[in-house]
Amino acid sequence: MTDLESPLFYLVTVWIDIESADEWRQWMRTVHLPDVVDTGCFEEAWMCRQADDDREDRLAFRMIYLARSRAHFERYEAEFAASLQADHTTRYADKFDATRSVCDVIETFKN
């Protein structure tokens, strides 16, 4: 399997202001994450609480998206990422920080 055919994880870490966290989490669960998965570029997504990375006034969360292949992820970036990220940025301007990274799956181990 080539890198273009291998699945990958798209990791987004968000630090959201404590006072916005409950509303943000609800919006992520009911709007944003379903919208991202509905692009057809990802198999599934997880929203995780990352408490060991909290900041003084912000809570840390990590969203993990499983893309079927790099081609699917590149389609997401080309066709959907800008508008979905803009929706988030507009809604939560000055209330969050975020980082994004991509990890290629090299091997999978199952029980």
DAZIJO-V560595 format. One record per residue. RES is the residue in three letters. SS is DSSP state (h for helix, s for strand, l for the rest). PSI is psi in whole degrees, -180 to 180 (999 if undefined). D_FIRST is the distance of its C-alpha to the first C-alpha in Angstrom with 1 decimal. Layout:
# DAZIJO-V560595
res=<RES RES>
ss=<SS SS>
psi=<PSI PSI>
d_first=<D_FIRST D_FIRST>
This chain:
# DAZIJO-V560595
res=<MET THR ASP LEU GLU SER PRO LEU PHE TYR LEU VAL THR VAL TRP ILE ASP ILE GLU SER ALA ASP GLU TRP ARG GLN TRP MET ARG THR VAL HIS LEU PRO ASP VAL VAL ASP THR GLY CYS PHE GLU GLU ALA TRP MET CYS ARG GLN ALA ASP ASP ASP ARG GLU ASP ARG LEU ALA PHE ARG MET ILE TYR LEU ALA ARG SER ARG ALA HIS PHE GLU ARG TYR GLU ALA GLU PHE ALA ALA SER LEU GLN ALA ASP HIS THR THR ARG TYR ALA ASP LYS PHE ASP ALA THR ARG SER VAL CYS ASP VAL ILE GLU THR PHE LYS ASN>
ss=<l l l l l l l s s s s s s s s s s h h h h h h h h h h h h h h h h h h h h l l l l s s s s s s s s l h h h l l l l s s s s s s s s s s l l h h h h h h h h h h h h h h h h h h h h h h l l l l s s s s s s s s s l l l l l l l>
psi=<132 167 -32 -24 -17 146 162 159 133 119 126 119 130 132 114 141 138 -44 -18 -8 -44 -46 -42 -47 -42 -44 -41 -44 -38 -20 -66 -54 -45 -39 -42 -48 -36 -10 -19 3 -15 143 -45 171 153 142 122 144 129 66 -29 -4 14 154 174 -44 10 143 145 134 149 127 132 121 134 112 142 -33 168 -35 -41 -42 -43 -35 -43 -49 -42 -38 -25 -32 -47 -47 -38 -41 -37 -39 -46 -47 -42 -45 -36 32 134 10 3 162 154 150 153 143 162 134 119 136 123 -46 155 136 129 153 999>
d_first=<0.0 3.8 6.8 8.1 5.9 6.3 9.9 12.7 16.3 19.1 22.2 25.7 28.7 32.0 35.5 38.0 41.7 43.2 45.6 42.8 40.3 41.4 41.5 38.2 36.5 37.9 36.9 33.3 33.2 34.9 33.9 31.3 28.4 28.8 28.9 25.6 23.9 25.7 23.9 21.1 18.6 18.4 18.1 20.9 23.0 25.2 28.4 29.4 32.7 32.4 36.0 35.6 34.9 37.9 40.2 44.0 44.1 40.5 38.2 34.5 31.8 28.0 26.0 22.4 20.2 16.8 14.9 12.3 10.3 11.7 13.0 15.0 16.3 17.4 19.1 20.9 22.0 23.3 25.0 26.0 26.0 29.2 31.4 30.2 30.7 34.0 35.2 34.6 36.2 39.2 39.8 39.6 40.8 42.0 41.2 37.7 35.4 31.6 28.6 25.0 21.8 18.0 15.8 12.0 11.0 9.8 10.9 13.0 16.2 18.5 22.0>
